[in-house]
Amino acid sequence: MPDFFITTQKELLSSWRDAFPKAILSVEIPPAPKKQEDIFFWLHMNIDRQQWMINAINNIQKNYPTSRVVVLANAPNQAEAFYAMSIGAQGYCHAYSEGKLLKEVRTVVSHGGIWMGNDLLKQLIEITTSLVGNQPQQVSVLLHQLTKREQDVAIEAAKGLSNKEIARILDITERTVKAHLSSIFETLKAKDRLQLALMLNINHKK
């Protein structure tokens, strides 16, 4: 299974090259092959590529349904990791991880496992355990505790978007986004973005 690094980088990072000397660098997902082909995709994120990640994963699921996807983030964050998994990624890690770690990630994901890093997985399990009983109507009740604009901000934040991206999408200032998030966390009793993402995505993907 060949490794494809989908990135705007002009060349492979040294750690990527060390881990996979024969890896292929590409700016975009290759066109759908005439014959089914399994590829290990590494999607390189940066702070402004959230929508790109969604489109890329959808593209891969459509044209390479049996392939594997790992998201590489320059600035990893918990909510984005959870959202990436919820839309089909099997792994999420720092883009500048050492080659040895990337090989381990590939091994785990290739054998059907998921990779989010030990700290994130531990936190995810703890929070999921407390929220596992959530039903769709309960999620709706949570959202209806918020104002319409707070709902908009909460849903985008649950996707892992940065304050800057949310501000651009909703045409408001970053300062306003921060104010809304503070109110959202207080109202919903969410301690951070990861918990907010779990509360709004377990049964309420949007």
Number of C-alpha atoms within 10 A of each C-alpha: 11 13 19 22 26 22 19 14 12 9 13 19 13 13 17 23 14 16 17 17 12 12 16 15 17 16 14 14 19 13 10 13 9 7 6 12 14 14 17 20 24 23 25 21 21 17 15 12 14 18 11 14 19 16 13 18 23 15 16 21 17 11 18 22 14 14 17 24 27 27 28 24 21 15 13 18 18 21 21 24 24 25 22 23 18 15 15 16 25 23 23 26 22 19 21 15 14 14 17 12 14 22 15 13 21 22 13 15 19 16 8 9 12 19 22 21 13 9 8 16 15 12 14 17 12 11 15 16 10 9 14 13 10 15 13 14 11 15 16 13 11 16 20 12 13 18 13 11 11 20 18 16 24 23 20 20 24 24 27 24 24 19 20 16 20 21 19 12 13 13 9 12 14 16 12 13 23 15 12 20 21 14 15 22 16 11 12 15 11 16 10 13 22 24 23 22 26 24 23 23 19 17 16 16 14 9
